Amino acid sequence: MSRLPDVYWETLLKIWLQKVSNFPTVLQKRVLGLVRPLYYEIEVWRENHFELLHAKVDFESHFIWTCDGRIDWFRTAKSLIEDENWSTRKRFKLACLHYLHHYLTPLWNQLSEPQRRSLYRFCTNSPQLQFWTQWIKDGAHENAVWFSYDFIERIIENNYINNVGSLLHVISMMSSADQEQMLHDIVDNMSICTEVLPLFFKMNQTVQLAVIEIHALQLLIYCSNWPWQSHFMDIARLSWTYITKKDFVFLIQYFLYEKIAVEYQDYDYIELVKEFYSSSPSHFQSKVKKNFIFRPLRRLFKRKSTTPWSWETFLRRNEISKLTKIFGEKDNSVY
């Protein structure tokens, strides 16, 4: 079941921690539990910047982390753009990607004509770059309505969104009412995504319910991941009327296969799935009892805390085969 690439780094860290004298065992477990979520946080950032990764730049040294273990994309982008060891062309593209408009004109003025022509050619494949180069052509006007509702709405409606995280930083400068409307517009135009969660949790329950009504399953999956697990049951209690019995079975399967079987240690997923199942409507539980997943779930619930841990204690090989088929056919982007 150790099919994750980050298990390699987790193993190396475990060996190193064991060599460190006087390092408490309980803290070793907590440190190891952070390896996978931090690894995937970096991987998500890399996937969203794959066109820029050819540059010979030590990206990791520029990462700026939030207090809850996420990369601050906006501040990290600023750090990279201000690194003059990186090519001006790539710094300009990064500024476009992260809505850092005040860097664009100075960087544009440093580009040669051949470099500018190259960017113009690239515009056909990059709506963001097309938008900002046209903005420069039009005079790069910075006026009082720069961060207005109308301006951001035009970006959303024309699908100029690539980096929601940095766009939300811009939206955070707006009024609360406009922020709520922006959340609706982003969700309506591009579905829900993990970057929207900080804004989502700032909204009142009426706004949250409107989003949950459309995207309950995706929200629950996102909130099963670092660092949002503490919100999972709050979202679940608001979602019972918006998810199907099939969705519920899928979520139980997801917890057992994607979290518990591969021994994620960044949260107590066994207790979380117990609470999720026990608080669910009876017709949801009846659906699970008719599914093959109920047997491993029942074994898991009966397991004593003193029993040595191993996925073999609750999953049989035929059950693993069925789960592998289910999740092998799923589009990973939903997670």
Short mmCIF file of the C-alpha atoms (twelve columns), coordinates in Angstrom:
data_MODEL
# 
_entry.id   MODEL 
# 
loop_
_atom_site.group_PDB 
_atom_site.id 
_atom_site.type_symbol 
_atom_site.label_atom_id 
_atom_site.label_alt_id 
_atom_site.label_comp_id 
_atom_site.label_asym_id 
_atom_site.label_seq_id 
_atom_site.Cartn_x 
_atom_site.Cartn_y 
_atom_site.Cartn_z 
_atom_site.pdbx_PDB_model_num 
ATOM 1   C CA . MET A 1   0.000   0.000  0.000   1 
ATOM 2   C CA . SER A 2   3.017   2.309  0.140   1 
ATOM 3   C CA . ARG A 3   2.308   3.596  -3.356  1 
ATOM 4   C CA . LEU A 4   2.979   7.273  -2.686  1 
ATOM 5   C CA . PRO A 5   6.191   8.962  -3.882  1 
ATOM 6   C CA . ASP A 6   6.529   10.882 -0.632  1 
ATOM 7   C CA . VAL A 7   6.850   7.640  1.360   1 
ATOM 8   C CA . TYR A 8   10.511  7.637  0.301   1 
ATOM 9   C CA . TRP A 9   11.110  10.993 2.008   1 
ATOM 10  C CA . GLU A 10  9.041   9.935  4.999   1 
ATOM 11  C CA . THR A 11  11.296  6.873  5.422   1 
ATOM 12  C CA . LEU A 12  14.464  8.958  5.175   1 
ATOM 13  C CA . LEU A 13  13.188  11.427 7.760   1 
ATOM 14  C CA . LYS A 14  12.212  8.582  10.086  1 
ATOM 15  C CA . ILE A 15  15.751  7.163  9.895   1 
ATOM 16  C CA . TRP A 16  17.243  10.607 10.560  1 
ATOM 17  C CA . LEU A 17  14.925  11.270 13.530  1 
ATOM 18  C CA . GLN A 18  15.860  7.950  15.096  1 
ATOM 19  C CA . LYS A 19  19.499  9.039  15.016  1 
ATOM 20  C CA . VAL A 20  18.766  12.316 16.779  1 
ATOM 21  C CA . SER A 21  19.360  11.849 20.482  1 
ATOM 22  C CA . ASN A 22  16.748  12.969 23.012  1 
ATOM 23  C CA . PHE A 23  14.101  13.595 20.316  1 
ATOM 24  C CA . PRO A 24  10.776  12.565 21.958  1 
ATOM 25  C CA . THR A 25  8.989   9.663  20.242  1 
ATOM 26  C CA . VAL A 26  5.632   11.436 20.375  1 
ATOM 27  C CA . LEU A 27  7.136   14.405 18.503  1 
ATOM 28  C CA . GLN A 28  8.710   12.067 15.939  1 
ATOM 29  C CA . LYS A 29  5.235   10.844 15.013  1 
ATOM 30  C CA . ARG A 30  3.922   14.394 14.654  1 
ATOM 31  C CA . VAL A 31  6.840   15.483 12.490  1 
ATOM 32  C CA . LEU A 32  6.467   12.414 10.256  1 
ATOM 33  C CA . GLY A 33  2.769   13.142 9.935   1 
ATOM 34  C CA . LEU A 34  3.565   16.460 8.256   1 
ATOM 35  C CA . VAL A 35  5.758   14.994 5.500   1 
ATOM 36  C CA . ARG A 36  2.973   14.012 3.116   1 
ATOM 37  C CA . PRO A 37  0.768   17.132 3.337   1 
ATOM 38  C CA . LEU A 38  3.799   19.398 2.940   1 
ATOM 39  C CA . TYR A 39  5.086   17.265 0.072   1 
ATOM 40  C CA . TYR A 40  1.771   17.570 -1.754  1 
ATOM 41  C CA . GLU A 41  1.548   21.283 -1.037  1 
ATOM 42  C CA . ILE A 42  4.842   21.671 -2.915  1 
ATOM 43  C CA . GLU A 43  3.668   19.356 -5.710  1 
ATOM 44  C CA . VAL A 44  0.473   21.377 -6.251  1 
ATOM 45  C CA . TRP A 45  2.535   24.558 -6.487  1 
ATOM 46  C CA . ARG A 46  4.926   22.936 -8.980  1 
ATOM 47  C CA . GLU A 47  2.059   21.657 -11.138 1 
ATOM 48  C CA . ASN A 48  0.619   25.161 -11.359 1 
ATOM 49  C CA . HIS A 49  3.987   26.599 -12.391 1 
ATOM 50  C CA . PHE A 50  5.230   23.821 -14.657 1 
ATOM 51  C CA . GLU A 51  5.874   26.225 -17.560 1 
ATOM 52  C CA . LEU A 52  8.347   28.154 -15.406 1 
ATOM 53  C CA . LEU A 53  10.210  25.231 -13.871 1 
ATOM 54  C CA . HIS A 54  12.807  25.100 -16.633 1 
ATOM 55  C CA . ALA A 55  14.514  28.063 -15.021 1 
ATOM 56  C CA . LYS A 56  17.619  27.249 -12.993 1 
ATOM 57  C CA . VAL A 57  16.232  28.740 -9.820  1 
ATOM 58  C CA . ASP A 58  16.080  27.265 -6.338  1 
ATOM 59  C CA . PHE A 59  12.296  27.608 -6.020  1 
ATOM 60  C CA . GLU A 60  12.065  25.995 -2.606  1 
ATOM 61  C CA . SER A 61  14.260  28.653 -1.001  1 
ATOM 62  C CA . HIS A 62  11.662  31.251 -2.054  1 
ATOM 63  C CA . PHE A 63  8.675   29.466 -0.541  1 
ATOM 64  C CA . ILE A 64  6.888   31.490 2.122   1 
ATOM 65  C CA . TRP A 65  4.654   29.367 4.325   1 
ATOM 66  C CA . THR A 66  1.503   30.262 6.208   1 
ATOM 67  C CA . CYS A 67  1.101   29.348 9.874   1 
ATOM 68  C CA . ASP A 68  -1.174  26.404 8.967   1 
ATOM 69  C CA . GLY A 69  1.324   24.756 6.642   1 
ATOM 70  C CA . ARG A 70  0.345   26.101 3.218   1 
ATOM 71  C CA . ILE A 71  2.491   27.899 0.687   1 
ATOM 72  C CA . ASP A 72  1.577   31.579 0.477   1 
ATOM 73  C CA . TRP A 73  1.435   31.754 -3.315  1 
ATOM 74  C CA . PHE A 74  1.134   35.538 -3.470  1 
ATOM 75  C CA . ARG A 75  4.130   36.315 -1.250  1 
ATOM 76  C CA . THR A 76  6.169   33.479 -2.784  1 
ATOM 77  C CA . ALA A 77  5.529   34.938 -6.244  1 
ATOM 78  C CA . LYS A 78  6.733   38.354 -5.073  1 
ATOM 79  C CA . SER A 79  9.906   36.780 -3.694  1 
ATOM 80  C CA . LEU A 80  10.605  35.030 -7.002  1 
ATOM 81  C CA . ILE A 81  9.857   38.106 -9.105  1 
ATOM 82  C CA . GLU A 82  12.258  40.192 -7.034  1 
ATOM 83  C CA . ASP A 83  15.060  37.647 -7.637  1 
ATOM 84  C CA . GLU A 84  17.120  39.291 -10.386 1 
ATOM 85  C CA . ASN A 85  19.038  36.063 -10.980 1 
ATOM 86  C CA . TRP A 86  15.942  34.799 -12.741 1 
ATOM 87  C CA . SER A 87  15.185  35.766 -16.362 1 
ATOM 88  C CA . THR A 88  13.148  38.945 -16.832 1 
ATOM 89  C CA . ARG A 89  10.849  37.155 -19.269 1 
ATOM 90  C CA . LYS A 90  9.913   34.487 -16.724 1 
ATOM 91  C CA . ARG A 91  9.520   37.056 -13.941 1 
ATOM 92  C CA . PHE A 92  7.128   38.987 -16.188 1 
ATOM 93  C CA . LYS A 93  5.079   35.841 -16.882 1 
ATOM 94  C CA . LEU A 94  4.961   35.062 -13.162 1 
ATOM 95  C CA . ALA A 95  3.734   38.589 -12.384 1 
ATOM 96  C CA . CYS A 96  0.955   38.098 -14.949 1 
ATOM 97  C CA . LEU A 97  0.014   34.775 -13.403 1 
ATOM 98  C CA . HIS A 98  -0.264  36.251 -9.895  1 
ATOM 99  C CA . TYR A 99  -1.935  39.606 -10.689 1 
ATOM 100 C CA . LEU A 100 1.107   41.549 -9.496  1 
ATOM 101 C CA . HIS A 101 0.407   44.458 -11.835 1 
ATOM 102 C CA . HIS A 102 2.853   46.928 -10.275 1 
ATOM 103 C CA . TYR A 103 5.801   44.766 -11.415 1 
ATOM 104 C CA . LEU A 104 4.641   44.507 -15.023 1 
ATOM 105 C CA . THR A 105 5.611   47.864 -16.513 1 
ATOM 106 C CA . PRO A 106 9.185   47.920 -15.061 1 
ATOM 107 C CA . LEU A 107 9.775   44.338 -16.218 1 
ATOM 108 C CA . TRP A 108 8.254   45.042 -19.643 1 
ATOM 109 C CA . ASN A 109 10.617  47.973 -20.095 1 
ATOM 110 C CA . GLN A 110 13.582  45.650 -19.468 1 
ATOM 111 C CA . LEU A 111 12.553  43.262 -22.238 1 
ATOM 112 C CA . SER A 112 14.101  43.469 -25.684 1 
ATOM 113 C CA . GLU A 113 11.911  43.629 -28.783 1 
ATOM 114 C CA . PRO A 114 12.610  39.974 -29.686 1 
ATOM 115 C CA . GLN A 115 11.586  38.975 -26.138 1 
ATOM 116 C CA . ARG A 116 8.382   40.982 -26.408 1 
ATOM 117 C CA . ARG A 117 7.541   39.406 -29.767 1 
ATOM 118 C CA . SER A 118 8.116   36.006 -28.198 1 
ATOM 119 C CA . LEU A 119 5.628   36.862 -25.445 1 
ATOM 120 C CA . TYR A 120 3.087   38.055 -28.015 1 
ATOM 121 C CA . ARG A 121 3.340   34.700 -29.796 1 
ATOM 122 C CA . PHE A 122 2.883   32.900 -26.485 1 
ATOM 123 C CA . CYS A 123 -0.288  34.911 -25.768 1 
ATOM 124 C CA . THR A 124 -2.408  32.608 -27.938 1 
ATOM 125 C CA . ASN A 125 -1.820  29.850 -25.374 1 
ATOM 126 C CA . SER A 126 -2.089  32.027 -22.288 1 
ATOM 127 C CA . PRO A 127 -5.222  34.134 -21.678 1 
ATOM 128 C CA . GLN A 128 -3.557  35.686 -18.617 1 
ATOM 129 C CA . LEU A 129 -0.543  36.850 -20.608 1 
ATOM 130 C CA . GLN A 130 -2.824  38.100 -23.376 1 
ATOM 131 C CA . PHE A 131 -4.837  40.121 -20.884 1 
ATOM 132 C CA . TRP A 132 -1.852  41.801 -19.235 1 
ATOM 133 C CA . THR A 133 0.136   42.543 -22.410 1 
ATOM 134 C CA . GLN A 134 -2.984  44.208 -23.812 1 
ATOM 135 C CA . TRP A 135 -3.287  46.157 -20.562 1 
ATOM 136 C CA . ILE A 136 0.268   47.455 -21.066 1 
ATOM 137 C CA . LYS A 137 -0.510  48.324 -24.698 1 
ATOM 138 C CA . ASP A 138 -3.539  50.311 -23.518 1 
ATOM 139 C CA . GLY A 139 -1.361  52.425 -21.240 1 
ATOM 140 C CA . ALA A 140 -1.219  50.381 -18.038 1 
ATOM 141 C CA . HIS A 141 -3.658  52.691 -16.285 1 
ATOM 142 C CA . GLU A 142 -3.710  52.401 -12.520 1 
ATOM 143 C CA . ASN A 143 -6.749  54.223 -11.253 1 
ATOM 144 C CA . ALA A 144 -9.073  54.080 -8.279  1 
ATOM 145 C CA . VAL A 145 -11.170 51.239 -9.737  1 
ATOM 146 C CA . TRP A 146 -8.218  48.862 -10.185 1 
ATOM 147 C CA . PHE A 147 -9.425  46.439 -7.527  1 
ATOM 148 C CA . SER A 148 -13.101 47.105 -8.169  1 
ATOM 149 C CA . TYR A 149 -15.818 44.479 -8.463  1 
ATOM 150 C CA . ASP A 150 -16.219 45.192 -12.202 1 
ATOM 151 C CA . PHE A 151 -12.524 44.660 -12.891 1 
ATOM 152 C CA . ILE A 152 -12.284 41.303 -11.095 1 
ATOM 153 C CA . GLU A 153 -15.602 40.177 -12.578 1 
ATOM 154 C CA . ARG A 154 -14.193 40.783 -16.074 1 
ATOM 155 C CA . ILE A 155 -11.189 38.572 -15.232 1 
ATOM 156 C CA . ILE A 156 -13.498 35.790 -13.992 1 
ATOM 157 C CA . GLU A 157 -16.032 35.998 -16.834 1 
ATOM 158 C CA . ASN A 158 -13.304 35.885 -19.487 1 
ATOM 159 C CA . ASN A 159 -11.650 32.887 -17.803 1 
ATOM 160 C CA . TYR A 160 -8.402  34.755 -17.102 1 
ATOM 161 C CA . ILE A 161 -8.054  32.790 -13.881 1 
ATOM 162 C CA . ASN A 162 -5.081  30.489 -13.495 1 
ATOM 163 C CA . ASN A 163 -4.013  31.159 -9.940  1 
ATOM 164 C CA . VAL A 164 -7.030  31.527 -7.682  1 
ATOM 165 C CA . GLY A 165 -4.837  31.890 -4.606  1 
ATOM 166 C CA . SER A 166 -3.327  35.172 -5.727  1 
ATOM 167 C CA . LEU A 167 -6.624  36.428 -7.156  1 
ATOM 168 C CA . LEU A 168 -8.167  35.899 -3.718  1 
ATOM 169 C CA . HIS A 169 -5.420  38.053 -2.247  1 
ATOM 170 C CA . VAL A 170 -6.642  40.838 -4.536  1 
ATOM 171 C CA . ILE A 171 -10.274 40.121 -3.653  1 
ATOM 172 C CA . SER A 172 -9.446  40.339 0.063   1 
ATOM 173 C CA . MET A 173 -8.905  44.098 -0.429  1 
ATOM 174 C CA . MET A 174 -12.559 44.500 -1.429  1 
ATOM 175 C CA . SER A 175 -15.636 45.025 0.745   1 
ATOM 176 C CA . SER A 176 -17.247 42.027 2.487   1 
ATOM 177 C CA . ALA A 177 -20.300 42.229 0.217   1 
ATOM 178 C CA . ASP A 178 -18.149 42.213 -2.922  1 
ATOM 179 C CA . GLN A 179 -16.048 39.353 -1.530  1 
ATOM 180 C CA . GLU A 180 -19.198 37.253 -1.108  1 
ATOM 181 C CA . GLN A 181 -20.295 38.008 -4.666  1 
ATOM 182 C CA . MET A 182 -16.826 37.169 -5.958  1 
ATOM 183 C CA . LEU A 183 -16.969 33.788 -4.222  1 
ATOM 184 C CA . HIS A 184 -20.226 33.051 -6.035  1 
ATOM 185 C CA . ASP A 185 -18.781 34.183 -9.367  1 
ATOM 186 C CA . ILE A 186 -15.592 32.130 -9.012  1 
ATOM 187 C CA . VAL A 187 -17.546 29.007 -8.069  1 
ATOM 188 C CA . ASP A 188 -20.105 29.553 -10.865 1 
ATOM 189 C CA . ASN A 189 -17.383 30.013 -13.489 1 
ATOM 190 C CA . MET A 190 -14.777 27.464 -12.469 1 
ATOM 191 C CA . SER A 191 -16.182 25.179 -9.771  1 
ATOM 192 C CA . ILE A 192 -14.754 24.932 -6.244  1 
ATOM 193 C CA . CYS A 193 -11.060 24.456 -5.539  1 
ATOM 194 C CA . THR A 194 -8.803  24.276 -2.501  1 
ATOM 195 C CA . GLU A 195 -7.557  27.843 -2.973  1 
ATOM 196 C CA . VAL A 196 -11.116 29.128 -2.442  1 
ATOM 197 C CA . LEU A 197 -11.424 27.563 1.033   1 
ATOM 198 C CA . PRO A 198 -9.845  30.451 3.031   1 
ATOM 199 C CA . LEU A 199 -12.393 32.845 1.507   1 
ATOM 200 C CA . PHE A 200 -15.208 30.300 1.880   1 
ATOM 201 C CA . PHE A 201 -14.652 29.950 5.640   1 
ATOM 202 C CA . LYS A 202 -14.756 33.735 6.071   1 
ATOM 203 C CA . MET A 203 -18.268 33.928 4.607   1 
ATOM 204 C CA . ASN A 204 -21.503 33.739 6.576   1 
ATOM 205 C CA . GLN A 205 -23.465 30.485 6.681   1 
ATOM 206 C CA . THR A 206 -26.012 31.648 4.082   1 
ATOM 207 C CA . VAL A 207 -23.259 32.104 1.519   1 
ATOM 208 C CA . GLN A 208 -21.590 28.853 2.560   1 
ATOM 209 C CA . LEU A 209 -24.847 26.924 2.145   1 
ATOM 210 C CA . ALA A 210 -25.273 28.280 -1.373  1 
ATOM 211 C CA . VAL A 211 -21.845 26.886 -2.278  1 
ATOM 212 C CA . ILE A 212 -22.405 23.597 -0.405  1 
ATOM 213 C CA . GLU A 213 -25.671 23.046 -2.283  1 
ATOM 214 C CA . ILE A 214 -23.708 22.858 -5.561  1 
ATOM 215 C CA . HIS A 215 -20.328 21.494 -4.459  1 
ATOM 216 C CA . ALA A 216 -20.915 19.461 -1.272  1 
ATOM 217 C CA . LEU A 217 -18.940 16.386 -2.355  1 
ATOM 218 C CA . GLN A 218 -15.918 18.363 -3.528  1 
ATOM 219 C CA . LEU A 219 -15.892 20.436 -0.345  1 
ATOM 220 C CA . LEU A 220 -15.967 17.320 1.828   1 
ATOM 221 C CA . ILE A 221 -13.069 15.782 -0.095  1 
ATOM 222 C CA . TYR A 222 -11.027 18.981 0.172   1 
ATOM 223 C CA . CYS A 223 -11.794 19.269 3.879   1 
ATOM 224 C CA . SER A 224 -10.493 15.745 4.448   1 
ATOM 225 C CA . ASN A 225 -7.032  17.086 3.553   1 
ATOM 226 C CA . TRP A 226 -4.494  19.205 5.386   1 
ATOM 227 C CA . PRO A 227 -5.068  21.737 6.881   1 
ATOM 228 C CA . TRP A 228 -8.881  21.711 6.687   1 
ATOM 229 C CA . GLN A 229 -9.771  18.466 8.517   1 
ATOM 230 C CA . SER A 230 -11.119 20.282 11.588  1 
ATOM 231 C CA . HIS A 231 -13.837 21.775 9.337   1 
ATOM 232 C CA . PHE A 232 -14.887 18.440 7.849   1 
ATOM 233 C CA . MET A 233 -17.708 17.571 10.253  1 
ATOM 234 C CA . ASP A 234 -19.060 21.136 10.188  1 
ATOM 235 C CA . ILE A 235 -19.392 20.863 6.401   1 
ATOM 236 C CA . ALA A 236 -20.783 17.315 6.698   1 
ATOM 237 C CA . ARG A 237 -23.592 18.425 9.019   1 
ATOM 238 C CA . LEU A 238 -24.637 21.040 6.460   1 
ATOM 239 C CA . SER A 239 -24.307 18.621 3.528   1 
ATOM 240 C CA . TRP A 240 -26.633 15.701 4.323   1 
ATOM 241 C CA . THR A 241 -29.389 17.019 2.060   1 
ATOM 242 C CA . TYR A 242 -26.962 17.848 -0.751  1 
ATOM 243 C CA . ILE A 243 -25.007 14.604 -1.123  1 
ATOM 244 C CA . THR A 244 -26.376 11.314 -2.404  1 
ATOM 245 C CA . LYS A 245 -26.116 7.859  -0.866  1 
ATOM 246 C CA . LYS A 246 -23.629 7.067  -3.619  1 
ATOM 247 C CA . ASP A 247 -21.541 10.100 -2.595  1 
ATOM 248 C CA . PHE A 248 -21.566 8.912  1.014   1 
ATOM 249 C CA . VAL A 249 -20.343 5.428  0.086   1 
ATOM 250 C CA . PHE A 250 -17.623 6.995  -2.049  1 
ATOM 251 C CA . LEU A 251 -16.453 9.158  0.866   1 
ATOM 252 C CA . ILE A 252 -16.225 6.124  3.183   1 
ATOM 253 C CA . GLN A 253 -14.223 4.303  0.503   1 
ATOM 254 C CA . TYR A 254 -12.049 7.382  0.057   1 
ATOM 255 C CA . PHE A 255 -11.197 7.581  3.772   1 
ATOM 256 C CA . LEU A 256 -10.329 3.894  4.021   1 
ATOM 257 C CA . TYR A 257 -8.253  3.705  0.848   1 
ATOM 258 C CA . GLU A 258 -6.702  7.156  0.434   1 
ATOM 259 C CA . LYS A 259 -6.130  8.035  4.090   1 
ATOM 260 C CA . ILE A 260 -6.253  5.142  6.551   1 
ATOM 261 C CA . ALA A 261 -4.809  2.282  4.483   1 
ATOM 262 C CA . VAL A 262 -1.777  4.345  3.441   1 
ATOM 263 C CA . GLU A 263 -1.310  5.466  7.033   1 
ATOM 264 C CA . TYR A 264 -1.626  9.209  6.781   1 
ATOM 265 C CA . GLN A 265 -0.620  10.599 10.181  1 
ATOM 266 C CA . ASP A 266 -1.465  14.283 9.829   1 
ATOM 267 C CA . TYR A 267 -4.888  13.703 11.427  1 
ATOM 268 C CA . ASP A 268 -6.835  11.010 13.294  1 
ATOM 269 C CA . TYR A 269 -8.739  9.733  10.258  1 
ATOM 270 C CA . ILE A 270 -10.070 6.659  12.025  1 
ATOM 271 C CA . GLU A 271 -11.916 8.790  14.578  1 
ATOM 272 C CA . LEU A 272 -13.033 11.174 11.834  1 
ATOM 273 C CA . VAL A 273 -14.582 8.418  9.706   1 
ATOM 274 C CA . LYS A 274 -16.239 6.956  12.830  1 
ATOM 275 C CA . GLU A 275 -17.854 10.307 13.616  1 
ATOM 276 C CA . PHE A 276 -18.813 10.843 9.981   1 
ATOM 277 C CA . TYR A 277 -20.487 7.439  9.745   1 
ATOM 278 C CA . SER A 278 -22.220 7.522  13.143  1 
ATOM 279 C CA . SER A 279 -23.682 11.005 12.597  1 
ATOM 280 C CA . SER A 280 -24.989 10.237 9.098   1 
ATOM 281 C CA . PRO A 281 -28.685 9.633  8.279   1 
ATOM 282 C CA . SER A 282 -29.838 6.021  8.679   1 
ATOM 283 C CA . HIS A 283 -30.529 5.559  4.945   1 
ATOM 284 C CA . PHE A 284 -26.894 6.480  4.220   1 
ATOM 285 C CA . GLN A 285 -25.669 3.882  6.699   1 
ATOM 286 C CA . SER A 286 -28.010 1.288  5.148   1 
ATOM 287 C CA . LYS A 287 -26.443 1.960  1.755   1 
ATOM 288 C CA . VAL A 288 -22.952 1.388  3.159   1 
ATOM 289 C CA . LYS A 289 -24.048 -1.888 4.785   1 
ATOM 290 C CA . LYS A 290 -24.985 -3.193 1.326   1 
ATOM 291 C CA . ASN A 291 -21.587 -2.273 -0.104  1 
ATOM 292 C CA . PHE A 292 -18.405 -4.362 0.123   1 
ATOM 293 C CA . ILE A 293 -16.770 -1.514 2.062   1 
ATOM 294 C CA . PHE A 294 -18.886 -2.229 5.151   1 
ATOM 295 C CA . ARG A 295 -16.879 -5.309 6.144   1 
ATOM 296 C CA . PRO A 296 -13.499 -3.510 6.336   1 
ATOM 297 C CA . LEU A 297 -15.246 -0.545 7.977   1 
ATOM 298 C CA . ARG A 298 -16.690 -2.830 10.665  1 
ATOM 299 C CA . ARG A 299 -13.273 -4.441 11.220  1 
ATOM 300 C CA . LEU A 300 -11.761 -0.999 11.606  1 
ATOM 301 C CA . PHE A 301 -14.381 0.078  14.145  1 
ATOM 302 C CA . LYS A 302 -13.865 -3.101 16.193  1 
ATOM 303 C CA . ARG A 303 -10.095 -2.719 16.239  1 
ATOM 304 C CA . LYS A 304 -8.699  -2.048 19.705  1 
ATOM 305 C CA . SER A 305 -6.347  0.893  20.103  1 
ATOM 306 C CA . THR A 306 -3.718  -1.442 21.573  1 
ATOM 307 C CA . THR A 307 -3.708  -3.667 18.470  1 
ATOM 308 C CA . PRO A 308 -0.536  -3.227 16.384  1 
ATOM 309 C CA . TRP A 309 -1.419  -1.167 13.318  1 
ATOM 310 C CA . SER A 310 -1.359  -2.568 9.778   1 
ATOM 311 C CA . TRP A 311 -3.713  -2.096 6.851   1 
ATOM 312 C CA . GLU A 312 -3.925  -5.904 6.612   1 
ATOM 313 C CA . THR A 313 -5.867  -5.888 9.895   1 
ATOM 314 C CA . PHE A 314 -8.967  -4.493 8.199   1 
ATOM 315 C CA . LEU A 315 -8.506  -4.766 4.402   1 
ATOM 316 C CA . ARG A 316 -8.496  -8.038 2.493   1 
ATOM 317 C CA . ARG A 317 -6.768  -8.394 -0.870  1 
ATOM 318 C CA . ASN A 318 -10.010 -8.646 -2.852  1 
ATOM 319 C CA . GLU A 319 -11.243 -5.463 -1.141  1 
ATOM 320 C CA . ILE A 320 -8.003  -3.674 -2.010  1 
ATOM 321 C CA . SER A 321 -8.434  -4.795 -5.608  1 
ATOM 322 C CA . LYS A 322 -11.949 -3.315 -5.742  1 
ATOM 323 C CA . LEU A 323 -10.818 -0.035 -4.183  1 
ATOM 324 C CA . THR A 324 -7.835  0.205  -6.509  1 
ATOM 325 C CA . LYS A 325 -10.182 -0.182 -9.463  1 
ATOM 326 C CA . ILE A 326 -12.499 2.546  -8.142  1 
ATOM 327 C CA . PHE A 327 -9.808  5.107  -7.431  1 
ATOM 328 C CA . GLY A 328 -7.675  4.154  -10.395 1 
ATOM 329 C CA . GLU A 329 -10.538 5.211  -12.645 1 
ATOM 330 C CA . LYS A 330 -11.120 8.507  -10.844 1 
ATOM 331 C CA . ASP A 331 -9.798  11.836 -12.081 1 
ATOM 332 C CA . ASN A 332 -7.251  12.832 -9.413  1 
ATOM 333 C CA . SER A 333 -8.086  16.519 -9.908  1 
ATOM 334 C CA . VAL A 334 -11.219 16.060 -7.791  1 
ATOM 335 C CA . TYR A 335 -9.045  15.405 -4.760  1 
# 
